[in-house]
Amino acid sequence: MDGAGWFRRMRDIQIPLIAPMMFFLVVINLTDSFTDSFGIVDIMTQGGPARATNLMVYKIYFDGFKGLDYSGAAAQSIILMVLVILLTIAQFRFIERRIHYK
């Protein structure tokens, strides 16, 4: 790597070394984005005007605890769980293949 420019060093050394960590962070942040946004929506808008900021997690809460539809909220939470699992599996299949060391 003597005489290599910054771009070649970045492409051949640094990116392959940090790729597993970046993959882990993408999986964790995507999973967390489905559940972590509940507090922000509940505090700031409570579903918003005409339910404009109604996320799936907030809809599950609203249907289950305020609408007293426990079975519907349980079914929605299972669908959310399956959706997160499918997205995680897709990431493991398609993104992890690109992580390799030379």
N, CA, C and O atoms as CSV, one atom per row, in Angstrom:
chain,resi,resn,atom,element,x,y,z
A,1,MET,N,N,0.825,-1.197,0.000
A,1,MET,CA,C,0.000,0.000,0.000
A,1,MET,C,C,0.863,1.253,0.000
A,1,MET,O,O,0.355,2.359,0.188
A,2,ASP,N,N,2.174,1.085,-0.212
A,2,ASP,CA,C,3.040,2.262,-0.305
A,2,ASP,C,C,2.662,3.087,-1.518
A,2,ASP,O,O,2.540,2.561,-2.625
A,3,GLY,N,N,2.482,4.347,-1.314
A,3,GLY,CA,C,2.172,5.253,-2.402
A,3,GLY,C,C,0.701,5.280,-2.780
A,3,GLY,O,O,0.321,6.005,-3.699
A,4,ALA,N,N,-0.125,4.522,-2.107
A,4,ALA,CA,C,-1.554,4.522,-2.425
A,4,ALA,C,C,-2.188,5.799,-1.891
A,4,ALA,O,O,-1.791,6.321,-0.849
A,5,GLY,N,N,-3.168,6.284,-2.614
A,5,GLY,CA,C,-3.881,7.487,-2.199
A,5,GLY,C,C,-4.887,7.182,-1.099
A,5,GLY,O,O,-5.096,6.031,-0.716
A,6,TRP,N,N,-5.491,8.230,-0.613
A,6,TRP,CA,C,-6.441,8.065,0.497
A,6,TRP,C,C,-7.658,7.241,0.087
A,6,TRP,O,O,-8.201,6.484,0.891
A,7,PHE,N,N,-8.087,7.393,-1.175
A,7,PHE,CA,C,-9.268,6.658,-1.608
A,7,PHE,C,C,-8.985,5.155,-1.685
A,7,PHE,O,O,-9.823,4.347,-1.283
A,8,ARG,N,N,-7.835,4.783,-2.188
A,8,ARG,CA,C,-7.503,3.354,-2.290
A,8,ARG,C,C,-7.309,2.740,-0.905
A,8,ARG,O,O,-7.723,1.605,-0.669
A,9,ARG,N,N,-6.682,3.480,0.013
A,9,ARG,CA,C,-6.541,2.971,1.388
A,9,ARG,C,C,-7.906,2.783,2.039
A,9,ARG,O,O,-8.149,1.797,2.734
A,10,MET,N,N,-8.789,3.742,1.801
A,10,MET,CA,C,-10.134,3.643,2.370
A,10,MET,C,C,-10.873,2.437,1.794
A,10,MET,O,O,-11.499,1.677,2.533
A,11,ARG,N,N,-10.802,2.264,0.473
A,11,ARG,CA,C,-11.534,1.189,-0.191
A,11,ARG,C,C,-10.975,-0.193,0.139
A,11,ARG,O,O,-11.744,-1.136,0.329
A,12,ASP,N,N,-9.666,-0.329,0.208
A,12,ASP,CA,C,-9.058,-1.655,0.380
A,12,ASP,C,C,-8.817,-2.056,1.819
A,12,ASP,O,O,-8.725,-3.248,2.115
A,13,ILE,N,N,-8.711,-1.094,2.723
A,13,ILE,CA,C,-8.375,-1.437,4.111
A,13,ILE,C,C,-9.482,-1.045,5.085
A,13,ILE,O,O,-9.991,-1.896,5.815
A,14,GLN,N,N,-9.853,0.208,5.106
A,14,GLN,CA,C,-10.726,0.693,6.159
A,14,GLN,C,C,-12.167,0.224,6.022
A,14,GLN,O,O,-12.767,-0.204,7.008
A,15,ILE,N,N,-12.729,0.293,4.832
A,15,ILE,CA,C,-14.131,-0.123,4.652
A,15,ILE,C,C,-14.318,-1.607,4.921
A,15,ILE,O,O,-15.280,-1.962,5.602
A,16,PRO,N,N,-13.444,-2.517,4.421
A,16,PRO,CA,C,-13.638,-3.929,4.783
A,16,PRO,C,C,-13.510,-4.211,6.269
A,16,PRO,O,O,-14.133,-5.148,6.768
A,17,LEU,N,N,-12.722,-3.431,6.987
A,17,LEU,CA,C,-12.575,-3.657,8.420
A,17,LEU,C,C,-13.787,-3.183,9.218
A,17,LEU,O,O,-14.129,-3.787,10.235
A,18,ILE,N,N,-14.433,-2.123,8.776
A,18,ILE,CA,C,-15.583,-1.628,9.526
A,18,ILE,C,C,-16.912,-2.139,8.974
A,18,ILE,O,O,-17.961,-1.820,9.534
A,19,ALA,N,N,-16.904,-2.922,7.893
A,19,ALA,CA,C,-18.145,-3.421,7.292
A,19,ALA,C,C,-18.975,-4.281,8.251
A,19,ALA,O,O,-20.191,-4.092,8.291
A,20,PRO,N,N,-18.400,-5.218,9.031
A,20,PRO,CA,C,-19.249,-5.980,9.954
A,20,PRO,C,C,-19.931,-5.110,11.007
A,20,PRO,O,O,-21.081,-5.356,11.370
A,21,MET,N,N,-19.230,-4.107,11.491
A,21,MET,CA,C,-19.835,-3.212,12.478
A,21,MET,C,C,-20.956,-2.386,11.839
A,21,MET,O,O,-21.999,-2.170,12.457
A,22,MET,N,N,-20.741,-1.927,10.606
A,22,MET,CA,C,-21.783,-1.160,9.925
A,22,MET,C,C,-23.017,-2.031,9.669
A,22,MET,O,O,-24.144,-1.551,9.787
A,23,PHE,N,N,-22.815,-3.295,9.322
A,23,PHE,CA,C,-23.938,-4.212,9.112
A,23,PHE,C,C,-24.718,-4.403,10.406
A,23,PHE,O,O,-25.949,-4.371,10.396
A,24,PHE,N,N,-24.024,-4.600,11.511
A,24,PHE,CA,C,-24.677,-4.756,12.808
A,24,PHE,C,C,-25.488,-3.515,13.157
A,24,PHE,O,O,-26.619,-3.627,13.629
A,25,LEU,N,N,-24.926,-2.345,12.930
A,25,LEU,CA,C,-25.633,-1.109,13.256
A,25,LEU,C,C,-26.858,-0.905,12.380
A,25,LEU,O,O,-27.873,-0.394,12.854
A,26,VAL,N,N,-26.786,-1.293,11.114
A,26,VAL,CA,C,-27.947,-1.163,10.236
A,26,VAL,C,C,-29.086,-2.059,10.720
A,26,VAL,O,O,-30.241,-1.633,10.759
A,27,VAL,N,N,-28.762,-3.298,11.089
A,27,VAL,CA,C,-29.790,-4.231,11.569
A,27,VAL,C,C,-30.413,-3.722,12.866
A,27,VAL,O,O,-31.636,-3.704,13.002
A,28,ILE,N,N,-29.586,-3.312,13.809
A,28,ILE,CA,C,-30.098,-2.850,15.105
A,28,ILE,C,C,-30.898,-1.557,14.958
A,28,ILE,O,O,-31.954,-1.420,15.576
A,29,ASN,N,N,-30.422,-0.612,14.159
A,29,ASN,CA,C,-31.135,0.658,14.008
A,29,ASN,C,C,-32.460,0.487,13.272
A,29,ASN,O,O,-33.431,1.169,13.599
A,30,LEU,N,N,-32.522,-0.402,12.293
A,30,LEU,CA,C,-33.787,-0.638,11.609
A,30,LEU,C,C,-34.793,-1.274,12.555
A,30,LEU,O,O,-35.958,-0.878,12.578
A,31,THR,N,N,-34.363,-2.240,13.323
A,31,THR,CA,C,-35.255,-2.875,14.291
A,31,THR,C,C,-35.709,-1.873,15.355
A,31,THR,O,O,-36.878,-1.856,15.742
A,32,ASP,N,N,-34.797,-1.059,15.813
A,32,ASP,CA,C,-35.116,-0.085,16.853
A,32,ASP,C,C,-36.029,1.023,16.337
A,32,ASP,O,O,-36.803,1.592,17.108
A,33,SER,N,N,-35.950,1.336,15.049
A,33,SER,CA,C,-36.778,2.422,14.512
A,33,SER,C,C,-38.263,2.074,14.534
A,33,SER,O,O,-39.104,2.973,14.548
A,34,PHE,N,N,-38.600,0.783,14.538
A,34,PHE,CA,C,-40.007,0.405,14.599
A,34,PHE,C,C,-40.593,0.616,15.991
A,34,PHE,O,O,-41.789,0.877,16.120
A,35,THR,N,N,-39.782,0.508,17.022
A,35,THR,CA,C,-40.316,0.575,18.382
A,35,THR,C,C,-39.918,1.844,19.132
A,35,THR,O,O,-40.628,2.255,20.049
A,36,ASP,N,N,-38.824,2.463,18.774
A,36,ASP,CA,C,-38.316,3.592,19.546
A,36,ASP,C,C,-39.082,4.886,19.277
A,36,ASP,O,O,-39.051,5.797,20.104
A,37,SER,N,N,-39.749,4.982,18.171
A,37,SER,CA,C,-40.414,6.226,17.809
A,37,SER,C,C,-41.752,6.420,18.534
A,37,SER,O,O,-42.388,7.463,18.378
A,38,PHE,N,N,-42.181,5.445,19.311
A,38,PHE,CA,C,-43.462,5.547,20.014
A,38,PHE,C,C,-43.483,6.731,20.977
A,38,PHE,O,O,-44.444,7.500,20.992
A,39,GLY,N,N,-42.443,6.880,21.771
A,39,GLY,CA,C,-42.410,7.944,22.774
A,39,GLY,C,C,-42.479,9.330,22.162
A,39,GLY,O,O,-43.154,10.210,22.696
A,40,ILE,N,N,-41.797,9.533,21.061
A,40,ILE,CA,C,-41.802,10.841,20.408
A,40,ILE,C,C,-43.187,11.174,19.891
A,40,ILE,O,O,-43.675,12.287,20.085
A,41,VAL,N,N,-43.824,10.213,19.234
A,41,VAL,CA,C,-45.166,10.456,18.688
A,41,VAL,C,C,-46.168,10.672,19.810
A,41,VAL,O,O,-47.029,11.546,19.703
A,42,ASP,N,N,-46.076,9.901,20.876
A,42,ASP,CA,C,-47.039,10.024,21.967
A,42,ASP,C,C,-46.903,11.359,22.683
A,42,ASP,O,O,-47.911,11.987,23.008
A,43,ILE,N,N,-45.702,11.795,22.929
A,43,ILE,CA,C,-45.499,13.047,23.660
A,43,ILE,C,C,-45.811,14.266,22.800
A,43,ILE,O,O,-46.462,15.206,23.256
A,44,MET,N,N,-45.342,14.248,21.553
A,44,MET,CA,C,-45.462,15.447,20.722
A,44,MET,C,C,-46.846,15.626,20.093
A,44,MET,O,O,-47.412,16.717,20.160
A,45,THR,N,N,-47.393,14.580,19.489
A,45,THR,CA,C,-48.617,14.783,18.701
A,45,THR,C,C,-49.773,13.892,19.112
A,45,THR,O,O,-50.917,14.186,18.764
A,46,GLN,N,N,-49.522,12.829,19.828
A,46,GLN,CA,C,-50.537,11.848,20.220
A,46,GLN,C,C,-51.320,11.357,19.000
A,46,GLN,O,O,-52.547,11.269,19.035
A,47,GLY,N,N,-50.616,11.048,17.951
A,47,GLY,CA,C,-51.249,10.566,16.728
A,47,GLY,C,C,-51.432,11.635,15.684
A,47,GLY,O,O,-51.674,11.337,14.514
A,48,GLY,N,N,-51.319,12.871,16.096
A,48,GLY,CA,C,-51.374,13.976,15.154
A,48,GLY,C,C,-52.772,14.339,14.710
A,48,GLY,O,O,-53.734,13.624,14.989
A,49,PRO,N,N,-52.874,15.450,14.021
A,49,PRO,CA,C,-54.176,15.840,13.485
A,49,PRO,C,C,-54.582,14.864,12.382
A,49,PRO,O,O,-53.829,14.636,11.435
A,50,ALA,N,N,-55.742,14.308,12.508
A,50,ALA,CA,C,-56.274,13.319,11.557
A,50,ALA,C,C,-55.343,12.118,11.440
A,50,ALA,O,O,-55.208,11.522,10.371
A,51,ARG,N,N,-54.701,11.772,12.559
A,51,ARG,CA,C,-53.782,10.616,12.648
A,51,ARG,C,C,-52.669,10.661,11.607
A,51,ARG,O,O,-52.321,9.633,11.026
A,52,ALA,N,N,-52.109,11.843,11.367
A,52,ALA,CA,C,-51.063,12.017,10.364
A,52,ALA,C,C,-49.747,11.375,10.796
A,52,ALA,O,O,-48.982,10.912,9.950
A,53,THR,N,N,-49.474,11.342,12.097
A,53,THR,CA,C,-48.230,10.739,12.582
A,53,THR,C,C,-48.486,9.411,13.272
A,53,THR,O,O,-47.728,9.009,14.155
A,54,ASN,N,N,-49.539,8.738,12.877
A,54,ASN,CA,C,-49.901,7.478,13.497
A,54,ASN,C,C,-49.016,6.364,12.947
A,54,ASN,O,O,-49.215,5.911,11.820
A,55,LEU,N,N,-48.051,5.926,13.729
A,55,LEU,CA,C,-47.163,4.832,13.340
A,55,LEU,C,C,-47.786,3.503,13.740
A,55,LEU,O,O,-48.775,3.478,14.474
A,56,MET,N,N,-47.224,2.410,13.270
A,56,MET,CA,C,-47.797,1.100,13.573
A,56,MET,C,C,-47.751,0.803,15.076
A,56,MET,O,O,-48.696,0.242,15.631
A,57,VAL,N,N,-46.655,1.179,15.728
A,57,VAL,CA,C,-46.536,0.938,17.160
A,57,VAL,C,C,-47.556,1.778,17.923
A,57,VAL,O,O,-48.165,1.302,18.881
A,58,TYR,N,N,-47.740,3.016,17.501
A,58,TYR,CA,C,-48.721,3.861,18.177
A,58,TYR,C,C,-50.139,3.375,17.904
A,58,TYR,O,O,-50.996,3.474,18.782
A,59,LYS,N,N,-50.408,2.855,16.716
A,59,LYS,CA,C,-51.728,2.300,16.408
A,59,LYS,C,C,-52.022,1.083,17.277
A,59,LYS,O,O,-53.150,0.902,17.735
A,60,ILE,N,N,-51.008,0.250,17.505
A,60,ILE,CA,C,-51.187,-0.907,18.385
A,60,ILE,C,C,-51.548,-0.442,19.795
A,60,ILE,O,O,-52.452,-0.991,20.425
A,61,TYR,N,N,-50.840,0.564,20.280
A,61,TYR,CA,C,-51.131,1.120,21.613
A,61,TYR,C,C,-52.532,1.721,21.667
A,61,TYR,O,O,-53.286,1.476,22.609
A,62,PHE,N,N,-52.874,2.509,20.648
A,62,PHE,CA,C,-54.173,3.180,20.640
A,62,PHE,C,C,-55.310,2.173,20.571
A,62,PHE,O,O,-56.303,2.304,21.286
A,63,ASP,N,N,-55.167,1.160,19.707
A,63,ASP,CA,C,-56.228,0.151,19.592
A,63,ASP,C,C,-56.338,-0.695,20.858
A,63,ASP,O,O,-57.441,-1.023,21.293
A,64,GLY,N,N,-55.209,-1.044,21.441
A,64,GLY,CA,C,-55.224,-1.937,22.592
A,64,GLY,C,C,-55.652,-1.282,23.885
A,64,GLY,O,O,-56.490,-1.820,24.608
A,65,PHE,N,N,-55.084,-0.116,24.186
A,65,PHE,CA,C,-55.340,0.485,25.490
A,65,PHE,C,C,-56.422,1.549,25.483
A,65,PHE,O,O,-57.159,1.673,26.461
A,66,LYS,N,N,-56.539,2.310,24.427
A,66,LYS,CA,C,-57.575,3.339,24.387
A,66,LYS,C,C,-58.852,2.839,23.722
A,66,LYS,O,O,-59.952,3.236,24.105
A,67,GLY,N,N,-58.708,1.974,22.732
A,67,GLY,CA,C,-59.884,1.434,22.052
A,67,GLY,C,C,-60.377,0.137,22.654
A,67,GLY,O,O,-61.441,-0.355,22.279
A,68,LEU,N,N,-59.619,-0.428,23.585
A,68,LEU,CA,C,-59.956,-1.674,24.288
A,68,LEU,C,C,-60.182,-2.854,23.334
A,68,LEU,O,O,-61.016,-3.721,23.595
A,69,ASP,N,N,-59.442,-2.875,22.243
A,69,ASP,CA,C,-59.491,-3.983,21.292
A,69,ASP,C,C,-58.210,-4.801,21.472
A,69,ASP,O,O,-57.267,-4.688,20.689
A,70,TYR,N,N,-58.199,-5.621,22.517
A,70,TYR,CA,C,-56.987,-6.352,22.881
A,70,TYR,C,C,-56.592,-7.389,21.841
A,70,TYR,O,O,-55.407,-7.555,21.551
A,71,SER,N,N,-57.561,-8.083,21.282
A,71,SER,CA,C,-57.229,-9.119,20.305
A,71,SER,C,C,-56.707,-8.502,19.009
A,71,SER,O,O,-55.787,-9.043,18.395
A,72,GLY,N,N,-57.279,-7.388,18.593
A,72,GLY,CA,C,-56.779,-6.701,17.397
A,72,GLY,C,C,-55.373,-6.169,17.603
A,72,GLY,O,O,-54.533,-6.261,16.708
A,73,ALA,N,N,-55.114,-5.611,18.779
A,73,ALA,CA,C,-53.771,-5.102,19.076
A,73,ALA,C,C,-52.758,-6.235,19.149
A,73,ALA,O,O,-51.614,-6.069,18.725
A,74,ALA,N,N,-53.162,-7.378,19.678
A,74,ALA,CA,C,-52.259,-8.532,19.729
A,74,ALA,C,C,-51.929,-9.026,18.324
A,74,ALA,O,O,-50.782,-9.363,18.034
A,75,ALA,N,N,-52.933,-9.069,17.458
A,75,ALA,CA,C,-52.697,-9.497,16.074
A,75,ALA,C,C,-51.796,-8.504,15.345
A,75,ALA,O,O,-50.925,-8.909,14.576
A,76,GLN,N,N,-52.000,-7.214,15.581
A,76,GLN,CA,C,-51.147,-6.209,14.952
A,76,GLN,C,C,-49.711,-6.308,15.454
A,76,GLN,O,O,-48.774,-6.117,14.679
A,77,SER,N,N,-49.525,-6.602,16.732
A,77,SER,CA,C,-48.168,-6.714,17.260
A,77,SER,C,C,-47.467,-7.950,16.701
A,77,SER,O,O,-46.252,-7.932,16.506
A,78,ILE,N,N,-48.211,-9.015,16.443
A,78,ILE,CA,C,-47.603,-10.194,15.819
A,78,ILE,C,C,-47.198,-9.881,14.385
A,78,ILE,O,O,-46.139,-10.315,13.930
A,79,ILE,N,N,-48.029,-9.134,13.674
A,79,ILE,CA,C,-47.669,-8.724,12.313
A,79,ILE,C,C,-46.421,-7.844,12.329
A,79,ILE,O,O,-45.549,-7.995,11.474
A,80,LEU,N,N,-46.326,-6.924,13.295
A,80,LEU,CA,C,-45.133,-6.087,13.415
A,80,LEU,C,C,-43.900,-6.929,13.704
A,80,LEU,O,O,-42.835,-6.678,13.141
A,81,MET,N,N,-44.029,-7.923,14.572
A,81,MET,CA,C,-42.907,-8.795,14.886
A,81,MET,C,C,-42.462,-9.567,13.643
A,81,MET,O,O,-41.264,-9.681,13.384
A,82,VAL,N,N,-43.409,-10.096,12.879
A,82,VAL,CA,C,-43.069,-10.833,11.657
A,82,VAL,C,C,-42.409,-9.915,10.642
A,82,VAL,O,O,-41.466,-10.324,9.963
A,83,LEU,N,N,-42.884,-8.686,10.527
A,83,LEU,CA,C,-42.290,-7.720,9.605
A,83,LEU,C,C,-40.842,-7.417,9.973
A,83,LEU,O,O,-39.975,-7.380,9.099
A,84,VAL,N,N,-40.576,-7.201,11.249
A,84,VAL,CA,C,-39.203,-6.929,11.696
A,84,VAL,C,C,-38.314,-8.143,11.471
A,84,VAL,O,O,-37.160,-7.990,11.069
A,85,ILE,N,N,-38.821,-9.338,11.721
A,85,ILE,CA,C,-38.036,-10.560,11.496
A,85,ILE,C,C,-37.721,-10.726,10.018
A,85,ILE,O,O,-36.593,-11.071,9.665
A,86,LEU,N,N,-38.702,-10.486,9.142
A,86,LEU,CA,C,-38.466,-10.611,7.705
A,86,LEU,C,C,-37.441,-9.595,7.203
A,86,LEU,O,O,-36.595,-9.924,6.373
A,87,LEU,N,N,-37.515,-8.368,7.703
A,87,LEU,CA,C,-36.527,-7.362,7.303
A,87,LEU,C,C,-35.129,-7.729,7.786
A,87,LEU,O,O,-34.150,-7.514,7.072
A,88,THR,N,N,-35.031,-8.276,8.983
A,88,THR,CA,C,-33.733,-8.695,9.504
A,88,THR,C,C,-33.177,-9.854,8.698
A,88,THR,O,O,-31.983,-9.874,8.400
A,89,ILE,N,N,-34.010,-10.820,8.338
A,89,ILE,CA,C,-33.544,-11.946,7.518
A,89,ILE,C,C,-33.093,-11.460,6.149
A,89,ILE,O,O,-32.076,-11.921,5.631
A,90,ALA,N,N,-33.842,-10.530,5.559
A,90,ALA,CA,C,-33.445,-9.991,4.253
A,90,ALA,C,C,-32.101,-9.283,4.341
A,90,ALA,O,O,-31.273,-9.399,3.437
A,91,GLN,N,N,-31.884,-8.555,5.419
A,91,GLN,CA,C,-30.590,-7.892,5.583
A,91,GLN,C,C,-29.473,-8.908,5.738
A,91,GLN,O,O,-28.405,-8.733,5.151
A,92,PHE,N,N,-29.688,-9.963,6.508
A,92,PHE,CA,C,-28.665,-10.972,6.684
A,92,PHE,C,C,-28.359,-11.670,5.371
A,92,PHE,O,O,-27.206,-12.023,5.123
A,93,ARG,N,N,-29.348,-11.879,4.532
A,93,ARG,CA,C,-29.111,-12.594,3.275
A,93,ARG,C,C,-28.421,-11.733,2.236
A,93,ARG,O,O,-27.513,-12.207,1.553
A,94,PHE,N,N,-28.827,-10.483,2.100
A,94,PHE,CA,C,-28.335,-9.680,0.993
A,94,PHE,C,C,-27.170,-8.777,1.353
A,94,PHE,O,O,-26.299,-8.542,0.516
A,95,ILE,N,N,-27.130,-8.274,2.556
A,95,ILE,CA,C,-26.057,-7.355,2.929
A,95,ILE,C,C,-24.841,-8.113,3.443
A,95,ILE,O,O,-23.708,-7.728,3.156
A,96,GLU,N,N,-25.058,-9.177,4.194
A,96,GLU,CA,C,-23.927,-9.880,4.796
A,96,GLU,C,C,-23.050,-10.547,3.748
A,96,GLU,O,O,-21.861,-10.753,3.995
A,97,ARG,N,N,-23.585,-10.887,2.604
A,97,ARG,CA,C,-22.779,-11.511,1.560
A,97,ARG,C,C,-21.711,-10.573,1.035
A,97,ARG,O,O,-20.671,-11.022,0.554
A,98,ARG,N,N,-21.953,-9.295,1.122
A,98,ARG,CA,C,-20.990,-8.327,0.614
A,98,ARG,C,C,-19.834,-8.093,1.578
A,98,ARG,O,O,-18.844,-7.465,1.204
A,99,ILE,N,N,-19.938,-8.577,2.792
A,99,ILE,CA,C,-18.886,-8.391,3.783
A,99,ILE,C,C,-17.929,-9.562,3.682
A,99,ILE,O,O,-18.272,-10.694,4.023
A,100,HIS,N,N,-16.731,-9.278,3.210
A,100,HIS,CA,C,-15.719,-10.312,3.098
A,100,HIS,C,C,-14.347,-9.650,3.153
A,100,HIS,O,O,-14.178,-8.478,2.819
A,101,TYR,N,N,-13.393,-10.433,3.581
A,101,TYR,CA,C,-12.025,-9.954,3.657
A,101,TYR,C,C,-11.223,-10.581,2.544
A,101,TYR,O,O,-11.427,-11.744,2.196
A,102,LYS,N,N,-10.317,-9.815,1.990
A,102,LYS,CA,C,-9.478,-10.335,0.905
A,102,LYS,C,C,-8.270,-11.045,1.445
A,102,LYS,O,O,-7.452,-11.546,0.674
